[in-house]
Structure formats: structure tokens, C-alpha cells
Amino acid sequence: MRSVSRRAFLGAGLLTLAGVGGAGGYGVGLFFTGEPSVAGTAAPLPTTSSPSTPTTPTAPTPPPKTVVEDKSKALDVNDLEYKTRVFGVTSVVHSTVHVRVPSTWSFTQPDPPKTGRYTDPTGKRWIRMEAGFTIRRAPAASMEARLVALRSVPAGQMLSIKSTTVDPDTKEATLVYTYVPEESRRYVIVRWVANPDGLCTFEIGVTGLPQDREALEDILDHAAESATRDDSAI
């Protein structure tokens, strides 16, 4: 059994504004799961056509998406209380994860259990963690792979990259972006946590509303600073 712990992060000041995974974060769906994508409409049939000159239907240009911002009260960092939670994830190996997250948030997990998610009572904010992957590449490489994967996000979701940073001391990488799954904008921070060797041990992402930025940074810092994983063979 291998126990992996994380060195203390240097602080939220790293973020210049500033959520998706396999071995250190691969698939594009992780931080979009549960949020329906914007589907296109089928091209209409032409109303007239000449028998001797076939026409090719052309899909109409969709109208601009209307963004209705969620004006909910911002999550207050002073209202957050944390406690250590324990869950297991299984991918290449089985990881038992210990992490400090908001005490009132509820736990859910997909099948197969490659990630763990804690969601606030309103369902508007959550934190997701991925482990169980082979520890073999730097956080910066995982972030770069995520940026490539995000290029496939439909244009209708209005994805906007806000910042990318790599801490020169801890080697941890942090990505900040927004997107619009339905009508309101979501704010996402993803961090790839490094071990003392500078290799990625966790991918952690927090999602909420733009006005939640300060609280989301606090939640992410608590999780990244406290997270440990104990690995065992499947």
C-alpha cells in the first residue's frame, strides 16, 4: 500500500483571477457532467426545388445565446465550516481519499467510481476530486492536456479561459474558466495537486457562480492542502 500526501499550498494569492479526468485528468466531461450541453437544431427541408437541380439544405445560423445570470447571494467564505471526509475511488488503482470539505455538502459518486463529488444544499456549487490514476506526470502536463480537451466543448457553452498558472515551487497547476451550460454562467477552478516529486496526485475542481469566487478559492485551498490518498491494487 502506498500513502501519498500533499505539501501545504503557498496560498490563494497564486490565482491571477484566478472542471475534467483519467491519469491526472484526461476526459473533457468531468466538470461538465450533469450540465446539459446546448444541442443544435436540424436543418429545415427546402420549401421548393427544381427536379433537375437538387438543392442542399443549409443549417440556419443559430441566434445568439441569451445569458441570464444567476443573481443568487454569493457563497460567504465566513459561513463555511469544514470537516474531514473519506471516500474511495477506483481507476488504475483503488485510492482511499481523506480530504477537508464543507461539512454540510452531500456526497455523490458515478459508476464506475472514478471521482467523488460534494455538492452544496442548493445544488449550485460543488467540488469534485479524482484520484486512482497512475502518478507519473507533472501537473502542468495534465493542465495542458485539459486545455486541448476543452477545445471540443460546444461553442454554445461559451467557454472562456480566464487564467492558467503553475506554481514554481510546488509545481501545482491551476486553471480558471467560465462556461454557460444552460442560461447562467458557471465559474470553475481546477487544480492539479503535486507530491514532493512534482508529480500530479489529485485533480480537484470547484464549480459555482461567478460571485462565489472567493469562497470557491477557499474551498479549493482547504481540499488541496489536506488531501491524502492511500493506494492499493484492484
PAVORO-817276 format. One record per residue (C-alpha): residue number from 1; residue in one letter; x, y, z. Coordinates in nm, 2 decimals. Example, Ala and Ser with C-alpha at 12.3 -4.5 7.8 and 13.67 -1.06 7.14 Angstrom:
BEGIN
pos, code, c1, c2, c3
1, A, 1.23, -0.45, 0.78 $
2, S, 1.37, -0.11, 0.71 $
! end
This chain:
BEGIN
pos, code, c1, c2, c3
1, M, 0.00, 0.00, 0.00 $
2, R, 0.13, 0.35, -0.09 $
3, S, 0.03, 0.66, 0.11 $
4, V, 0.06, 0.99, -0.08 $
5, S, 0.03, 1.32, 0.10 $
6, R, 0.05, 1.68, -0.03 $
7, R, 0.27, 1.97, 0.08 $
8, A, 0.09, 2.28, 0.20 $
9, F, -0.01, 2.51, -0.09 $
10, L, 0.15, 2.86, -0.09 $
11, G, -0.18, 3.04, -0.07 $
12, A, -0.48, 3.16, -0.27 $
13, G, -0.27, 3.46, -0.39 $
14, L, -0.13, 3.24, -0.67 $
15, L, -0.45, 3.27, -0.86 $
16, T, -0.43, 3.56, -1.10 $
17, L, -0.80, 3.59, -1.12 $
18, A, -0.79, 3.30, -1.09 $
19, G, -1.37, 2.14, -1.42 $
20, V, -1.21, 1.70, -1.64 $
21, G, -1.02, 1.32, -1.59 $
22, G, -0.81, 1.00, -1.62 $
23, A, -0.44, 0.96, -1.55 $
24, G, -0.40, 1.31, -1.40 $
25, G, -0.70, 1.44, -1.58 $
26, Y, -0.80, 1.34, -1.94 $
27, G, -1.16, 1.34, -2.04 $
28, V, -1.35, 1.66, -2.12 $
29, G, -1.66, 1.56, -1.93 $
30, L, -1.56, 1.57, -1.57 $
31, F, -1.66, 1.92, -1.48 $
32, F, -1.94, 1.94, -1.73 $
33, T, -2.11, 1.62, -1.61 $
34, G, -2.47, 1.68, -1.51 $
35, E, -2.49, 2.00, -1.71 $
36, P, -2.67, 1.96, -2.04 $
37, S, -2.49, 2.08, -2.34 $
38, V, -2.66, 2.31, -2.59 $
39, A, -2.80, 2.10, -2.88 $
40, G, -2.82, 2.23, -3.23 $
41, T, -3.14, 2.22, -3.44 $
42, A, -3.19, 2.01, -3.75 $
43, A, -3.17, 2.19, -4.09 $
44, P, -3.52, 2.25, -4.23 $
45, L, -3.62, 2.10, -4.56 $
46, P, -3.62, 2.34, -4.86 $
47, T, -3.97, 2.47, -4.95 $
48, T, -3.91, 2.44, -5.33 $
49, S, -3.66, 2.27, -5.55 $
50, S, -3.61, 2.20, -5.92 $
51, P, -3.63, 1.84, -6.03 $
52, S, -3.32, 1.88, -6.24 $
53, T, -3.12, 2.09, -5.99 $
54, P, -3.10, 1.92, -5.65 $
55, T, -3.06, 2.16, -5.36 $
56, T, -2.86, 2.10, -5.04 $
57, P, -3.03, 2.21, -4.72 $
58, T, -2.82, 2.46, -4.52 $
59, A, -2.84, 2.47, -4.14 $
60, P, -2.95, 2.81, -4.03 $
61, T, -2.72, 3.02, -3.81 $
62, P, -2.85, 2.98, -3.45 $
63, P, -2.95, 3.30, -3.28 $
64, P, -2.71, 3.44, -3.01 $
65, K, -2.75, 3.26, -2.68 $
66, T, -2.93, 3.47, -2.41 $
67, V, -2.73, 3.45, -2.08 $
68, V, -2.95, 3.51, -1.77 $
69, E, -2.70, 3.55, -1.48 $
70, D, -2.80, 3.38, -1.16 $
71, K, -2.83, 3.66, -0.90 $
72, S, -2.82, 3.43, -0.60 $
73, K, -2.64, 3.56, -0.30 $
74, A, -2.27, 3.48, -0.31 $
75, L, -2.14, 3.19, -0.11 $
76, D, -1.99, 3.36, 0.20 $
77, V, -1.64, 3.23, 0.29 $
78, N, -1.71, 3.32, 0.66 $
79, D, -2.01, 3.08, 0.67 $
80, L, -1.80, 2.78, 0.56 $
81, E, -1.72, 2.51, 0.81 $
82, Y, -1.50, 2.22, 0.72 $
83, K, -1.46, 1.86, 0.82 $
84, T, -1.25, 1.56, 0.70 $
85, R, -1.44, 1.32, 0.48 $
86, V, -1.33, 0.98, 0.35 $
87, F, -1.42, 0.81, 0.02 $
88, G, -1.28, 0.57, -0.23 $
89, V, -1.22, 0.59, -0.60 $
90, T, -1.11, 0.32, -0.84 $
91, S, -0.94, 0.36, -1.17 $
92, V, -0.59, 0.21, -1.23 $
93, V, -0.56, 0.16, -0.86 $
94, H, -0.80, 0.20, -0.57 $
95, S, -0.74, 0.52, -0.37 $
96, T, -0.88, 0.59, -0.03 $
97, V, -0.91, 0.97, -0.01 $
98, H, -0.91, 1.18, 0.31 $
99, V, -1.00, 1.55, 0.25 $
100, R, -1.15, 1.85, 0.42 $
101, V, -1.46, 1.99, 0.25 $
102, P, -1.76, 2.19, 0.36 $
103, S, -1.93, 2.00, 0.64 $
104, T, -2.29, 2.03, 0.51 $
105, W, -2.22, 1.93, 0.15 $
106, S, -2.36, 1.59, 0.03 $
107, F, -2.15, 1.32, -0.14 $
108, T, -2.23, 1.15, -0.47 $
109, Q, -2.03, 0.93, -0.70 $
110, P, -2.06, 0.80, -1.06 $
111, D, -2.05, 0.43, -1.16 $
112, P, -1.77, 0.33, -1.20 $
113, P, -1.64, 0.54, -0.91 $
114, K, -1.35, 0.73, -1.07 $
115, T, -1.44, 1.05, -0.89 $
116, G, -1.60, 1.18, -0.58 $
117, R, -1.83, 1.49, -0.56 $
118, Y, -1.96, 1.70, -0.27 $
119, T, -2.25, 1.93, -0.35 $
120, D, -2.39, 2.22, -0.15 $
121, P, -2.76, 2.21, -0.04 $
122, T, -2.86, 2.45, -0.33 $
123, G, -2.71, 2.23, -0.59 $
124, K, -2.53, 2.53, -0.74 $
125, R, -2.18, 2.46, -0.61 $
126, W, -1.97, 2.15, -0.59 $
127, I, -1.62, 2.02, -0.55 $
128, R, -1.50, 1.71, -0.75 $
129, M, -1.19, 1.51, -0.68 $
130, E, -1.02, 1.25, -0.90 $
131, A, -0.75, 1.00, -0.78 $
132, G, -0.69, 0.63, -0.86 $
133, F, -0.47, 0.72, -1.16 $
134, T, -0.10, 0.64, -1.20 $
135, I, 0.12, 0.91, -1.06 $
136, R, 0.35, 0.97, -1.35 $
137, R, 0.33, 1.32, -1.50 $
138, A, 0.36, 1.68, -1.39 $
139, P, 0.06, 1.89, -1.31 $
140, A, 0.15, 2.13, -1.59 $
141, A, 0.13, 1.85, -1.84 $
142, S, -0.21, 1.75, -1.71 $
143, M, -0.34, 2.11, -1.74 $
144, E, -0.21, 2.13, -2.09 $
145, A, -0.40, 1.81, -2.18 $
146, R, -0.71, 1.96, -2.03 $
147, L, -0.68, 2.27, -2.24 $
148, V, -0.66, 2.06, -2.55 $
149, A, -0.97, 1.86, -2.45 $
150, L, -1.16, 2.18, -2.37 $
151, R, -1.13, 2.28, -2.74 $
152, S, -1.41, 2.03, -2.81 $
153, V, -1.66, 2.20, -2.58 $
154, P, -1.96, 2.32, -2.80 $
155, A, -1.94, 2.69, -2.89 $
156, G, -2.29, 2.73, -2.74 $
157, Q, -2.15, 2.68, -2.39 $
158, M, -1.94, 3.00, -2.43 $
159, L, -1.63, 2.86, -2.26 $
160, S, -1.39, 3.13, -2.16 $
161, I, -1.04, 3.06, -2.02 $
162, K, -0.96, 3.31, -1.75 $
163, S, -0.61, 3.21, -1.63 $
164, T, -0.36, 2.93, -1.63 $
165, T, -0.08, 2.93, -1.36 $
166, V, 0.19, 2.69, -1.24 $
167, D, 0.35, 2.74, -0.90 $
168, P, 0.73, 2.74, -0.95 $
169, D, 0.78, 2.60, -0.60 $
170, T, 0.51, 2.33, -0.56 $
171, K, 0.47, 2.27, -0.94 $
172, E, 0.09, 2.27, -0.89 $
173, A, -0.11, 2.39, -1.19 $
174, T, -0.44, 2.59, -1.17 $
175, L, -0.69, 2.66, -1.45 $
176, V, -0.98, 2.90, -1.42 $
177, Y, -1.26, 2.92, -1.68 $
178, T, -1.63, 3.01, -1.71 $
179, Y, -1.89, 2.84, -1.93 $
180, V, -2.27, 2.86, -1.98 $
181, P, -2.44, 2.52, -1.96 $
182, E, -2.79, 2.65, -1.98 $
183, E, -2.88, 3.01, -1.91 $
184, S, -2.65, 3.11, -1.62 $
185, R, -2.27, 3.13, -1.62 $
186, R, -2.06, 2.89, -1.41 $
187, Y, -1.72, 2.96, -1.26 $
188, V, -1.47, 2.68, -1.24 $
189, I, -1.13, 2.64, -1.08 $
190, V, -0.93, 2.32, -1.14 $
191, R, -0.61, 2.24, -0.96 $
192, W, -0.37, 1.96, -1.02 $
193, V, -0.20, 1.88, -0.69 $
194, A, 0.16, 1.78, -0.68 $
195, N, 0.36, 1.55, -0.45 $
196, P, 0.71, 1.63, -0.33 $
197, D, 0.85, 1.49, -0.65 $
198, G, 0.64, 1.74, -0.85 $
199, L, 0.40, 1.47, -1.00 $
200, C, 0.03, 1.50, -1.00 $
201, T, -0.16, 1.31, -0.72 $
202, F, -0.50, 1.47, -0.74 $
203, E, -0.72, 1.66, -0.98 $
204, I, -0.96, 1.89, -0.78 $
205, G, -1.22, 2.12, -0.93 $
206, V, -1.47, 2.35, -0.78 $
207, T, -1.77, 2.49, -0.96 $
208, G, -2.01, 2.76, -0.86 $
209, L, -2.14, 3.11, -0.97 $
210, P, -1.90, 3.40, -1.06 $
211, Q, -1.99, 3.58, -0.74 $
212, D, -1.87, 3.27, -0.54 $
213, R, -1.51, 3.32, -0.65 $
214, E, -1.36, 3.40, -0.31 $
215, A, -1.55, 3.11, -0.14 $
216, L, -1.46, 2.87, -0.42 $
217, E, -1.09, 2.95, -0.38 $
218, D, -1.11, 2.89, -0.01 $
219, I, -1.28, 2.55, -0.06 $
220, L, -1.02, 2.45, -0.32 $
221, D, -0.73, 2.55, -0.09 $
222, H, -0.87, 2.36, 0.20 $
223, A, -0.91, 2.05, -0.01 $
224, A, -0.57, 2.07, -0.19 $
225, E, -0.39, 2.13, 0.14 $
226, S, -0.55, 1.84, 0.33 $
227, A, -0.60, 1.57, 0.06 $
228, T, -0.42, 1.24, 0.10 $
229, R, -0.46, 0.91, -0.09 $
230, D, -0.37, 0.56, 0.02 $
231, D, -0.34, 0.34, -0.29 $
232, S, -0.39, -0.04, -0.32 $
233, A, -0.41, -0.28, -0.61 $
234, I, -0.75, -0.35, -0.76 $
! end
